[in-house]
Structure formats: structure tokens, C-alpha cells
Amino acid sequence: MPTIKEQKEIDFYKAKLAEEAEVLQNCQKQHRVKSCMLCKEVIGCATRKSYVNAVYQSMNKGKGGGFEF
């Protein structure tokens, strides 16, 4: 069972991921695509990079190394 501090960290990463997912989905709607891969701005997209980083952070709860793609 996680400690209170660990649970707060888990909740932080879940909230950050949900926030980034909403931003990404709004961006996809704005560009009228269902996937970032269909967007002409996918290469170098700060929104997508931020979302991917949030996914990675939610997976390792901030305890891992960097993530490059």
C-alpha cells in the first residue's frame, strides 16, 4: 500500500496526464485530425512532446531517466 506521500505523487502524475491529454485532444480537434500522425505539424510539435513526456512521467512516477523519441 502506498504511503500518503506516494499517493499524492501518483495523484499528481495522473492529474498531469489527464491535463495533457485534454490539451492534445483539443489540438487534434483544432487541426481536424483524429491522430497526431495525420497532422502536418507532428514533427517538432510541442503539444505532442508534452503529452508524451506526461505519459512517460505517469509510468515511472518521476523516478526514471529521460525519454527521447
Secondary structure, DSSP 8 states (H G I E B T S, - for coil): ---HHHHHHHHHHHHHHHHHHHHHHHHHHHTT-SSGGGSTT-TT-HHHHHHHHHHHHHHHTT-S-----
